[in-house]
Amino acid sequence: MDLLTILKNIPLPIDAYELGFIENFKHCVVHKYANFEGRASRSEYWHFMLVYQLIIATILFICAAISCITPVWGTTGVALGLVVLFILSIGC
């Protein structure tokens, strides 16, 4: 075997610069969740944090909308939002 065929068969890691926001978030959650080796690039970190904060803001907005609809659902909406945010914060 020559060197060129050996190099073609080596799997290359996914380049974080080529991933979009959602793909980067999925890649970090699925593949890098418990990987403590190496470092993340700046773009990889900030893309993850942006999507994470957008998810939190969306959950808060939905809970606020639920609590504004009726007073009965107000307490339930806030409690549901807190439970979901608690689970999300433990997971990430």
Accessible surface in RSA format (square Angstrom, percent):
REM  Atomic radii and reference values for relative SASA: ProtOr
REM  Chains: A
REM  Algorithm: Lee & Richards
REM  Probe-radius: 1.40
REM  Slices: 20
REM RES _ NUM      All-atoms   Total-Side   Main-Chain    Non-polar    All polar
REM                ABS   REL    ABS   REL    ABS   REL    ABS   REL    ABS   REL
RES MET A   1   197.30 102.2 111.94  74.1  85.36 203.2 110.62  94.0  86.68 114.8
RES ASP A   2    80.85  56.6  70.49  70.2  10.36  24.5  45.82 107.8  35.03  34.9
RES LEU A   3   124.65  69.4 117.49  84.1   7.16  18.0 118.45  83.2   6.20  16.7
RES LEU A   4   106.65  59.4 103.28  73.9   3.37   8.5 104.54  73.4   2.11   5.7
RES THR A   5    58.93  41.9  57.75  58.5   1.18   2.8  58.35  78.4   0.58   0.9
RES ILE A   6    76.90  43.8  74.41  55.4   2.49   6.0  76.21  54.9   0.69   1.9
RES LEU A   7    99.50  55.4  86.61  62.0  12.89  32.4  86.85  61.0  12.65  34.0
RES LYS A   8   152.03  74.2 118.20  72.5  33.83  80.5  76.47  68.8  75.55  80.5
RES ASN A   9   109.69  75.6  83.22  80.4  26.47  63.7  31.33  75.4  78.36  75.7
RES ILE A  10    86.27  49.1  79.08  58.9   7.19  17.3  80.75  58.1   5.53  15.0
RES PRO A  11   121.79  88.8  98.16  89.5  23.63  85.9 109.53  90.4  12.26  76.2
RES LEU A  12   152.46  84.9 124.67  89.2  27.79  69.9 125.37  88.0  27.09  72.9
RES PRO A  13   119.24  86.9  95.26  86.8  23.99  87.2 106.83  88.2  12.41  77.2
RES ILE A  14   101.96  58.0  77.08  57.4  24.88  60.0  82.27  59.2  19.69  53.4
RES ASP A  15    65.99  46.2  55.37  55.1  10.62  25.1  25.59  60.2  40.40  40.3
RES ALA A  16    13.03  12.0   9.97  15.4   3.06   7.0  10.40  14.6   2.63   7.0
RES TYR A  17   153.96  71.9 124.03  70.6  29.93  77.9  93.50  70.3  60.46  74.5
RES GLU A  18   147.21  84.5 112.19  84.9  35.02  83.4  44.69  86.4 102.52  83.7
RES LEU A  19    36.71  20.4  28.33  20.3   8.38  21.1  30.23  21.2   6.48  17.4
RES GLY A  20    33.24  41.0   0.00   N/A  33.24  41.0  28.16  77.3   5.08  11.4
RES PHE A  21    97.41  48.7  93.94  58.2   3.47   9.0  93.94  57.0   3.47   9.9
RES ILE A  22    96.42  54.9  95.35  71.0   1.06   2.6  95.35  68.7   1.06   2.9
RES GLU A  23    93.42  53.6  89.74  67.9   3.68   8.8  40.99  79.3  52.44  42.8
RES ASN A  24     0.08   0.1   0.08   0.1   0.00   0.0   0.02   0.1   0.05   0.1
RES PHE A  25    28.30  14.2  28.30  17.5   0.00   0.0  28.30  17.2   0.00   0.0
RES LYS A  26   125.68  61.3 123.15  75.6   2.53   6.0  73.78  66.4  51.90  55.3
RES HIS A  27    29.81  16.3  26.36  18.3   3.44   8.8  22.55  23.2   7.26   8.4
RES CYS A  28    18.29  13.8  14.59  16.3   3.69   8.7   7.36  18.6  10.93  11.8
RES VAL A  29    56.81  37.4  49.47  44.8   7.33  17.7  51.19  44.5   5.61  15.2
RES VAL A  30   105.60  69.5  77.22  69.9  28.38  68.4  82.23  71.4  23.37  63.4
RES HIS A  31   120.55  65.9  94.43  65.6  26.12  66.8  54.74  56.4  65.81  76.6
RES LYS A  32    76.92  37.5  64.58  39.6  12.34  29.4  41.22  37.1  35.70  38.0
RES TYR A  33   135.32  63.2 113.27  64.4  22.05  57.4  89.15  67.0  46.17  56.9
RES ALA A  34    70.84  65.1  50.71  78.3  20.13  45.8  52.38  73.8  18.46  48.9
RES ASN A  35    80.93  55.8  57.21  55.3  23.72  57.1  16.70  40.2  64.23  62.1
RES PHE A  36   184.01  92.1 148.43  91.9  35.58  92.6 154.81  93.9  29.20  83.6
RES GLU A  37   150.10  86.2 130.91  99.0  19.19  45.7  50.52  97.7  99.58  81.3
RES GLY A  38    71.78  88.5   0.00   N/A  71.78  88.5  38.59 105.9  33.19  74.3
RES ARG A  39   233.22  97.9 192.61  98.2  40.61  96.7  80.75 110.4 152.47  92.4
RES ALA A  40    59.22  54.5  30.58  47.2  28.64  65.2  31.71  44.7  27.51  72.9
RES SER A  41    30.18  25.5  16.60  22.2  13.58  31.3  27.27  58.1   2.91   4.1
RES ARG A  42   203.92  85.6 196.91 100.4   7.00  16.7  72.17  98.6 131.74  79.8
RES SER A  43    29.17  24.7  21.80  29.1   7.37  17.0  28.11  59.9   1.06   1.5
RES GLU A  44     5.33   3.1   5.33   4.0   0.00   0.0   1.00   1.9   4.33   3.5
RES TYR A  45   105.65  49.3 102.57  58.4   3.09   8.0  72.27  54.3  33.38  41.1
RES TRP A  46   157.16  63.1 154.52  74.8   2.64   6.2 135.58  72.3  21.58  35.0
RES HIS A  47    41.39  22.6  41.33  28.7   0.06   0.2  23.90  24.6  17.49  20.4
RES PHE A  48    40.50  20.3  40.50  25.1   0.00   0.0  40.50  24.6   0.00   0.0
RES MET A  49    49.60  25.7  49.39  32.7   0.22   0.5  39.48  33.6  10.12  13.4
RES LEU A  50    83.55  46.5  78.61  56.2   4.94  12.4  83.01  58.3   0.54   1.4
RES VAL A  51     9.08   6.0   9.08   8.2   0.00   0.0   9.08   7.9   0.00   0.0
RES TYR A  52    27.63  12.9  27.63  15.7   0.00   0.0  18.33  13.8   9.29  11.5
RES GLN A  53    89.29  49.9  86.14  63.0   3.15   7.5  38.94  82.9  50.36  38.2
RES LEU A  54   101.19  56.4 100.65  72.0   0.55   1.4 100.99  70.9   0.21   0.6
RES ILE A  55    56.67  32.2  54.04  40.3   2.63   6.3  56.63  40.8   0.04   0.1
RES ILE A  56    37.97  21.6  37.97  28.3   0.00   0.0  37.97  27.3   0.00   0.0
RES ALA A  57    54.36  50.0  47.09  72.7   7.27  16.5  50.62  71.3   3.74   9.9
RES THR A  58    73.75  52.5  69.26  70.2   4.49  10.7  49.71  66.8  24.04  36.3
RES ILE A  59    30.04  17.1  29.12  21.7   0.92   2.2  30.03  21.6   0.01   0.0
RES LEU A  60    92.49  51.5  89.04  63.7   3.45   8.7  89.33  62.7   3.16   8.5
RES PHE A  61   148.16  74.1 142.77  88.4   5.38  14.0 147.51  89.4   0.65   1.9
RES ILE A  62    89.59  51.0  88.64  66.0   0.95   2.3  89.57  64.5   0.01   0.0
RES CYS A  63    12.37   9.4  12.28  13.7   0.09   0.2   7.64  19.4   4.73   5.1
RES ALA A  64    52.43  48.2  46.59  71.9   5.84  13.3  51.73  72.9   0.70   1.9
RES ALA A  65    44.38  40.8  35.09  54.2   9.28  21.1  42.64  60.0   1.74   4.6
RES ILE A  66    42.05  23.9  42.05  31.3   0.00   0.0  42.05  30.3   0.00   0.0
RES SER A  67    35.17  29.7  20.76  27.7  14.41  33.2   8.37  17.8  26.79  37.5
RES CYS A  68   109.39  82.7  75.70  84.4  33.69  79.2  31.15  78.9  78.23  84.4
RES ILE A  69   128.26  73.0  98.27  73.2  29.99  72.3 105.26  75.8  23.00  62.4
RES THR A  70    50.37  35.8  48.73  49.4   1.64   3.9  50.36  67.6   0.01   0.0
RES PRO A  71   124.49  90.7 103.14  94.0  21.35  77.6 112.45  92.8  12.03  74.8
RES VAL A  72   122.97  80.9 109.90  99.5  13.08  31.5 117.73 102.3   5.24  14.2
RES TRP A  73   139.38  55.9 139.18  67.4   0.20   0.5 112.50  60.0  26.88  43.6
RES GLY A  74    11.60  14.3   0.00   N/A  11.60  14.3  11.44  31.4   0.16   0.4
RES THR A  75   107.55  76.5 100.29 101.7   7.26  17.3  73.79  99.1  33.77  51.0
RES THR A  76    67.80  48.2  62.89  63.8   4.91  11.7  43.72  58.7  24.08  36.4
RES GLY A  77     0.54   0.7   0.00   N/A   0.54   0.7   0.54   1.5   0.00   0.0
RES VAL A  78    78.55  51.7  75.79  68.6   2.77   6.7  77.71  67.5   0.84   2.3
RES ALA A  79    48.85  44.9  45.05  69.5   3.80   8.6  48.46  68.2   0.39   1.0
RES LEU A  80    96.53  53.8  92.39  66.1   4.15  10.4  95.90  67.4   0.63   1.7
RES GLY A  81     2.52   3.1   0.00   N/A   2.52   3.1   2.52   6.9   0.00   0.0
RES LEU A  82   113.06  63.0 108.52  77.6   4.54  11.4 109.11  76.6   3.95  10.6
RES VAL A  83    83.27  54.8  80.72  73.1   2.55   6.2  83.27  72.4   0.00   0.0
RES VAL A  84    57.69  38.0  55.83  50.5   1.86   4.5  56.96  49.5   0.73   2.0
RES LEU A  85    31.18  17.4  28.12  20.1   3.06   7.7  28.44  20.0   2.74   7.4
RES PHE A  86   127.77  63.9 122.80  76.1   4.98  12.9 127.10  77.1   0.68   1.9
RES ILE A  87   111.95  63.7 108.75  81.0   3.19   7.7 109.70  79.0   2.25   6.1
RES LEU A  88    37.50  20.9  33.48  24.0   4.02  10.1  37.42  26.3   0.08   0.2
RES SER A  89    64.22  54.3  46.31  61.8  17.91  41.3  36.25  77.2  27.97  39.2
RES ILE A  90   115.41  65.7  92.49  68.9  22.92  55.2  98.65  71.0  16.77  45.5
RES GLY A  91    32.30  39.8   0.00   N/A  32.30  39.8  29.37  80.6   2.93   6.6
RES CYS A  92    68.85  52.1  13.83  15.4  55.02 129.3  14.31  36.2  54.54  58.8
END  Absolute sums over single chains surface
CHAIN  1 A     7548.1       6396.4       1151.7       5560.8       1987.4
END  Absolute sums over all chains
TOTAL          7548.1       6396.4       1151.7       5560.8       1987.4
